């Protein structure tokens, strides 16, 4: 969209403009704006700018107010103008503080995530030689997460800005599947003991892959039939490994064995049908499919969280439990953390967190090139009366937008509880 340079005194009501100055040098929330009233017009004309950018296509007709002001009305106007400027600046400062507070929340949650990831890394390395230690460590980690998930009045699902080290993909995957499965179990109304079993089972659901050659796990082209058959053995390898740890809960074994079974009998290892699949394994199967769609072996085939959920619901009907998929979509929000979107005011944003109290109004970080990234507006769509007009493909974004929003190849989630 082409812009014209015009002098400030040429601006009229209804003009769509962009201010060519630093974000902190004016009281407005954005450098892009539509001049809707005389106060905005007066403030912009008095910013001592040489020019502004004018967008004719985005402008609209607003009849000018030609009423002559009396001396008293002019004094009142100036008073209201000063008050408006102060209020706008105060709101702007409040937004900056809210963004910083939100980032402190994110940093706190990322710290907790990294601590959990280190525990997962440690216990996975112990499975072969010290399976009992691994299971005990896992029980401690899951117990802490269950306390958060069960006892918090509401939950915030955060996007974690994690790096994607190839050799650690499995650690991210099992922690992701475990956390999201436990949250899903809570929303399905399961008991704390079942949530605990799901957490343990999900954490170890892929443990058998430690016995699969890494070149098969990392292969980005289609696996040969012998390779596929070997990969499918990971469910049996997993149950065999866990049988060595007497403290591993027997109720969690079906999760490890059946997380690739489909309701229509097309899954493996036993081609079980709906009524013969363990009810907890149904839950982990849905979350496992979701995370694998977001993080396939070939990164070029990765789907955004939003598109992964849409694919599950559209293309996996009959294979995965319909009710579980519906509850998961509701829990994650239609726009899960990590989804890049176009807002109703044409701005680009990334979903940062979904609050269980307000599923359809996630918190988003706005792309504002004139605003330093660390002060980028992080807003709730509910409070700002904005909506999402469409989901954007990350790969199609300009590089400057990708760098600013910083969507990661590895989409990881962690839960933060709000105490009751």
C-alpha positions as CSV (number, residue, x, y, z in Angstrom):
1,X,0.0,0.0,0.0
2,X,1.6,3.2,-1.2
3,X,2.1,6.2,1.1
4,X,2.4,9.9,0.3
5,X,4.5,12.3,2.3
6,X,2.4,15.3,3.4
7,X,2.9,18.3,5.7
8,X,1.2,18.1,9.1
9,X,-1.0,21.1,8.3
10,X,-2.4,19.2,5.3
11,X,-3.9,16.5,7.5
12,X,-7.7,16.3,7.7
13,X,-10.2,14.3,9.7
14,X,-10.5,10.8,8.3
15,X,-6.9,10.6,7.1
16,X,-5.0,7.4,7.7
17,X,-1.4,8.4,8.6
18,X,1.8,7.1,10.0
19,X,4.1,9.2,12.2
20,X,7.8,9.1,11.2
21,X,9.0,9.6,14.8
22,X,10.1,7.4,17.7
23,X,7.4,5.6,19.5
24,X,8.1,7.5,22.8
25,X,8.0,10.9,21.2
26,X,4.2,11.0,21.0
27,X,1.3,9.9,23.3
28,X,-0.4,7.6,20.8
29,X,-0.4,3.8,21.2
30,X,0.8,3.3,17.7
31,X,2.6,5.2,14.9
32,X,-0.2,4.1,12.6
33,X,-3.5,5.9,13.1
34,X,-6.8,7.1,11.7
35,X,-7.5,10.8,12.6
36,X,-11.0,10.5,14.0
37,X,-11.4,13.8,16.0
38,X,-10.1,17.3,16.5
39,X,-8.0,16.4,19.5
40,X,-5.9,13.9,17.6
41,X,-5.6,16.3,14.7
42,X,-4.4,19.1,17.0
43,X,-1.9,16.9,18.8
44,X,-0.4,15.5,15.5
45,X,-0.1,19.0,14.1
46,X,1.8,20.1,17.2
47,X,4.4,17.3,17.2
48,X,6.9,19.5,15.3
49,X,7.1,17.0,12.5
50,X,8.3,17.9,9.0
51,X,6.0,15.4,7.4
52,X,3.7,12.4,8.0
53,X,3.0,9.4,5.8
54,X,-0.6,9.6,4.3
55,X,-2.4,6.4,3.1
56,X,-5.3,7.5,0.8
57,X,-6.6,3.9,0.4
58,X,-7.1,3.4,4.2
59,X,-8.6,6.9,4.7
60,X,-12.3,7.6,5.0
61,X,-14.7,10.5,4.8
62,X,-15.3,12.3,8.1
63,X,-17.2,15.7,7.7
64,X,-15.1,18.5,9.2
65,X,-16.6,20.4,12.1
66,X,-16.8,24.0,10.9
67,X,-18.4,25.4,14.1
68,X,-16.6,28.5,15.3
69,X,-15.5,28.2,19.0
70,X,-16.2,31.0,21.4
71,X,-13.4,32.1,23.7
72,X,-14.8,30.1,26.6
73,X,-15.3,27.0,24.3
74,X,-11.7,27.3,23.1
75,X,-10.4,27.4,26.7
76,X,-12.5,24.3,27.4
77,X,-11.2,22.6,24.3
78,X,-7.6,23.3,25.2
79,X,-8.2,22.0,28.7
80,X,-9.8,18.8,27.4
81,X,-6.9,18.5,24.9
82,X,-4.3,18.7,27.7
83,X,-6.3,16.1,29.7
84,X,-6.6,13.9,26.6
85,X,-2.9,14.0,26.0
86,X,-2.2,13.1,29.7
87,X,-4.7,10.3,29.6
88,X,-3.2,8.9,26.3
89,X,0.3,9.1,27.7
90,X,-0.8,7.4,31.0
91,X,-2.5,4.6,29.0
92,X,0.6,4.2,26.9
93,X,2.8,3.9,30.0
94,X,0.3,1.4,31.5
95,X,0.5,-0.7,28.3
96,X,4.3,-0.7,28.6
97,X,4.1,-1.8,32.2
98,X,1.6,-4.5,31.3
99,X,3.9,-5.8,28.6
100,X,6.8,-5.9,31.0
101,X,4.7,-7.7,33.6
102,X,3.6,-10.2,31.0
103,X,7.2,-10.8,30.0
104,X,8.1,-11.4,33.6
105,X,5.4,-14.0,33.8
106,X,6.8,-15.6,30.6
107,X,10.4,-15.6,32.0
108,X,9.2,-17.1,35.2
109,X,7.3,-19.8,33.3
110,X,10.2,-20.5,30.9
111,X,12.5,-20.9,34.0
112,X,10.1,-23.5,35.4
113,X,9.9,-25.2,31.9
114,X,13.7,-25.4,31.6
115,X,13.9,-26.9,35.1
116,X,11.4,-29.6,34.1
117,X,13.2,-30.1,30.8
118,X,16.4,-30.7,32.7
119,X,14.6,-33.3,34.8
120,X,13.3,-35.0,31.7
121,X,16.8,-35.1,30.2
122,X,18.2,-36.6,33.3
123,X,15.6,-39.3,33.8
124,X,15.6,-40.3,30.1
125,X,19.3,-40.9,30.3
126,X,18.8,-43.2,33.4
127,X,16.2,-45.4,31.9
128,X,18.5,-48.1,30.6
129,X,20.8,-48.4,33.6
130,X,18.8,-47.1,36.5
131,X,15.1,-47.5,35.6
132,X,13.9,-47.2,39.2
133,X,15.7,-43.9,39.6
134,X,14.2,-42.6,36.4
135,X,10.6,-43.6,37.4
136,X,11.0,-42.0,40.9
137,X,12.3,-38.7,39.4
138,X,9.4,-38.8,36.9
139,X,6.9,-39.3,39.6
140,X,8.3,-36.3,41.5
141,X,8.1,-34.1,38.4
142,X,4.6,-35.2,37.4
143,X,3.4,-34.8,41.0
144,X,4.5,-31.1,41.0
145,X,2.7,-30.5,37.7
146,X,-0.4,-32.3,38.8
147,X,-0.5,-30.0,41.9
148,X,-0.4,-27.0,39.6
149,X,-3.0,-28.3,37.2
150,X,-5.5,-29.6,39.7
151,X,-5.3,-27.0,42.4
152,X,-5.1,-23.8,40.4
153,X,-8.5,-22.0,40.0
154,X,-7.5,-21.2,36.4
155,X,-4.6,-22.0,34.1
156,X,-2.6,-20.0,31.6
157,X,-1.1,-22.0,28.8
158,X,2.2,-20.3,27.8
159,X,4.2,-20.4,24.6
160,X,7.8,-21.3,25.5
161,X,10.5,-19.8,23.4
162,X,12.6,-22.9,23.3
163,X,15.5,-23.7,21.0
164,X,15.2,-26.8,18.8
165,X,18.3,-28.9,19.2
166,X,17.9,-32.0,17.0
167,X,19.3,-34.4,19.6
168,X,16.8,-33.1,22.2
169,X,13.6,-33.2,20.2
170,X,12.4,-36.2,22.1
171,X,12.7,-34.4,25.5
172,X,10.6,-31.4,24.2
173,X,8.1,-33.8,22.7
174,X,7.4,-36.0,25.8
175,X,7.2,-33.0,28.1
176,X,4.8,-31.2,25.7
177,X,2.6,-34.3,25.4
178,X,2.7,-34.9,29.1
179,X,1.7,-31.3,30.1
180,X,-1.0,-30.9,27.4
181,X,-2.4,-34.4,28.2
182,X,-2.7,-33.6,31.9
183,X,-4.5,-30.3,31.1
184,X,-6.8,-32.1,28.8
185,X,-7.5,-34.8,31.4
186,X,-8.5,-32.1,33.8
187,X,-10.8,-30.4,31.4
188,X,-12.4,-33.9,30.7
189,X,-13.2,-34.1,34.4
190,X,-10.8,-36.9,35.3
191,X,-9.6,-37.4,38.9
192,X,-6.2,-36.2,40.2
193,X,-5.0,-39.8,40.3
194,X,-5.9,-40.4,36.7
195,X,-4.2,-37.1,35.7
196,X,-1.1,-38.4,37.5
197,X,-1.2,-41.7,35.6
198,X,-1.6,-39.8,32.3
199,X,1.3,-37.6,33.1
200,X,3.6,-40.5,33.9
201,X,2.4,-42.5,30.9
202,X,2.8,-39.6,28.5
203,X,6.2,-38.8,29.8
204,X,7.4,-42.3,29.0
205,X,5.2,-42.9,25.9
206,X,8.1,-42.8,23.5
207,X,10.8,-44.3,25.7
208,X,11.0,-47.3,23.3
209,X,12.5,-44.9,20.7
210,X,15.7,-45.1,22.6
211,X,16.1,-48.5,21.0
212,X,15.4,-47.2,17.5
213,X,18.4,-46.1,15.3
214,X,18.6,-42.3,15.2
215,X,18.9,-42.3,11.4
216,X,15.4,-43.7,11.2
217,X,14.0,-41.3,13.8
218,X,15.6,-38.3,11.9
219,X,14.8,-39.4,8.4
220,X,12.9,-36.7,6.5
221,X,11.9,-38.8,3.5
222,X,9.4,-41.7,3.5
223,X,10.5,-44.7,5.5
224,X,10.8,-48.0,3.8
225,X,8.5,-50.9,4.9
226,X,11.3,-52.5,7.1
227,X,12.1,-49.1,8.6
228,X,8.4,-48.5,9.4
229,X,8.1,-51.9,11.0
230,X,11.1,-51.2,13.1
231,X,9.8,-47.8,14.2
232,X,6.5,-49.4,15.2
233,X,8.4,-51.7,17.6
234,X,9.0,-48.7,19.9
235,X,5.7,-49.3,21.7
236,X,6.8,-52.9,22.6
237,X,10.4,-51.8,23.4
238,X,8.9,-49.2,25.7
239,X,6.7,-51.6,27.7
240,X,9.7,-54.0,27.9
241,X,12.0,-51.3,29.3
242,X,9.4,-50.1,31.9
243,X,8.8,-53.7,33.1
244,X,12.3,-53.4,34.6
245,X,11.1,-50.7,36.9
246,X,8.8,-52.2,39.5
247,X,7.7,-48.8,40.7
248,X,6.3,-47.8,37.3
249,X,2.5,-47.8,37.7
250,X,0.8,-50.6,35.9
251,X,-2.2,-48.3,34.9
252,X,0.2,-46.3,32.8
253,X,1.5,-49.2,30.7
254,X,-1.5,-49.1,28.2
255,X,-0.6,-45.5,27.4
256,X,2.9,-46.5,26.4
257,X,1.6,-49.5,24.4
258,X,-1.5,-48.0,22.8
259,X,-0.8,-44.3,22.0
260,X,-0.7,-45.2,18.3
261,X,-3.9,-47.2,18.2
262,X,-6.9,-45.7,16.3
263,X,-10.5,-46.2,17.0
264,X,-11.2,-47.7,13.5
265,X,-8.6,-50.4,14.0
266,X,-6.0,-48.9,11.6
267,X,-3.4,-48.2,14.3
268,X,-0.6,-50.3,15.9
269,X,0.7,-52.5,17.5
270,X,-2.5,-54.6,17.8
271,X,-5.0,-52.8,15.5
272,X,-7.4,-52.3,18.5
273,X,-10.8,-50.7,17.9
274,X,-12.5,-48.0,20.0
275,X,-13.9,-50.0,22.9
276,X,-10.7,-52.0,23.4
277,X,-8.3,-49.0,23.7
278,X,-7.5,-47.8,27.2
279,X,-9.5,-44.5,28.0
280,X,-6.3,-42.7,29.1
281,X,-4.4,-43.9,26.0
282,X,-7.2,-42.2,23.9
283,X,-6.2,-38.8,25.4
284,X,-2.5,-39.2,24.9
285,X,-3.1,-40.4,21.3
286,X,-4.8,-37.1,20.4
287,X,-2.1,-34.9,22.0
288,X,0.7,-37.0,20.5
289,X,-0.8,-36.6,17.0
290,X,-1.1,-32.9,17.6
291,X,2.5,-32.4,18.7
292,X,3.8,-34.6,15.8
293,X,2.0,-32.4,13.3
294,X,3.7,-29.4,14.8
295,X,7.1,-31.1,14.9
296,X,7.5,-33.7,12.1
297,X,10.9,-35.1,11.2
298,X,10.9,-32.8,8.2
299,X,10.6,-29.2,9.5
300,X,9.3,-28.0,6.1
301,X,6.1,-30.0,6.7
302,X,5.5,-28.5,10.2
303,X,2.0,-27.2,10.8
304,X,1.2,-24.2,13.0
305,X,-0.7,-25.2,16.2
306,X,-3.9,-23.7,14.7
307,X,-3.6,-25.7,11.5
308,X,-2.6,-28.8,13.4
309,X,-5.8,-28.7,15.5
310,X,-7.9,-28.0,12.3
311,X,-6.3,-31.0,10.6
312,X,-6.9,-33.3,13.5
313,X,-10.6,-32.4,13.7
314,X,-11.1,-32.5,9.9
315,X,-8.9,-35.4,8.8
316,X,-8.7,-37.7,11.8
317,X,-12.5,-38.2,12.5
318,X,-13.2,-41.8,13.1
319,X,-9.6,-42.4,14.2
320,X,-9.3,-40.3,17.3
321,X,-11.9,-39.7,19.9
322,X,-14.3,-36.9,18.8
323,X,-15.1,-35.6,22.3
324,X,-11.5,-35.5,23.3
325,X,-10.6,-33.5,20.2
326,X,-13.4,-31.0,20.8
327,X,-12.4,-30.5,24.4
328,X,-8.8,-30.0,23.3
329,X,-9.7,-27.4,20.7
330,X,-11.7,-25.6,23.4
331,X,-8.9,-25.8,25.9
332,X,-6.2,-24.6,23.5
333,X,-8.4,-21.9,22.2
334,X,-9.2,-21.7,18.5
335,X,-5.8,-19.9,18.2
336,X,-3.2,-21.7,20.4
337,X,0.0,-20.1,21.6
338,X,2.4,-19.7,18.7
339,X,-0.2,-18.9,16.1
340,X,0.5,-15.8,14.1
341,X,-2.6,-13.9,13.2
342,X,-4.0,-10.8,11.4
343,X,-6.1,-8.7,13.7
344,X,-9.3,-6.9,12.7
345,X,-7.4,-3.6,12.6
346,X,-5.0,-5.2,10.0
347,X,-2.1,-5.5,12.5
348,X,0.0,-8.7,12.7
349,X,0.3,-10.4,16.1
350,X,1.4,-13.7,17.7
351,X,-0.7,-15.5,20.3
352,X,1.4,-15.7,23.5
353,X,-1.0,-17.3,26.0
354,X,-4.5,-18.6,26.4
355,X,-6.3,-18.0,29.7
356,X,-8.8,-20.7,30.7
357,X,-11.1,-18.0,31.9
358,X,-11.3,-16.4,28.5
359,X,-10.7,-19.0,25.8
360,X,-11.7,-16.9,22.8
361,X,-9.6,-13.8,23.8
362,X,-6.0,-14.9,24.0
363,X,-3.1,-12.5,24.9
364,X,-1.2,-11.5,21.8
365,X,2.0,-9.6,21.1
366,X,1.5,-7.0,18.4
367,X,4.1,-6.4,15.6
368,X,4.9,-2.7,15.9
369,X,8.2,-2.0,14.0
370,X,8.6,1.4,15.6
371,X,8.3,0.0,19.1
372,X,11.3,-1.8,20.7
373,X,10.6,-5.6,20.8
374,X,10.8,-5.7,24.6
375,X,8.2,-3.0,24.8
376,X,5.9,-4.5,22.1
377,X,2.3,-4.2,23.1
378,X,1.0,-7.5,24.7
379,X,-2.8,-7.2,24.8
380,X,-5.9,-9.2,25.6
381,X,-8.3,-9.1,22.6
382,X,-11.2,-9.0,25.0
383,X,-10.2,-5.8,26.7
384,X,-9.2,-4.1,23.4
385,X,-12.4,-5.1,21.5
386,X,-10.3,-6.5,18.7
387,X,-10.8,-9.8,16.9
388,X,-8.7,-12.1,14.8
389,X,-9.5,-11.9,11.1
390,X,-7.3,-14.7,9.9
391,X,-4.4,-17.0,10.7
392,X,-1.1,-16.3,8.9
393,X,1.4,-18.8,7.6
394,X,4.7,-18.2,9.4
395,X,6.7,-19.0,6.3
396,X,4.9,-16.3,4.3
397,X,5.8,-13.5,6.7
398,X,8.4,-10.9,5.8
399,X,11.7,-11.7,7.5
400,X,11.5,-8.5,9.6
401,X,8.2,-9.6,11.0
402,X,9.5,-13.1,11.8
403,X,12.5,-11.7,13.6
404,X,10.3,-9.4,15.6
405,X,7.7,-11.9,16.7
406,X,10.3,-14.7,16.8
407,X,8.0,-17.7,16.3
408,X,10.1,-20.8,17.0
409,X,10.5,-24.0,15.1
410,X,9.9,-25.8,18.4
411,X,6.5,-24.9,19.8
412,X,6.6,-25.9,23.5
413,X,3.9,-25.2,26.2
414,X,4.1,-24.9,29.9
415,X,1.3,-24.2,32.4
416,X,1.1,-21.5,34.9
417,X,-1.5,-21.7,37.7
418,X,-3.5,-18.8,39.1
419,X,-4.2,-19.7,42.7
420,X,-7.8,-19.9,43.9
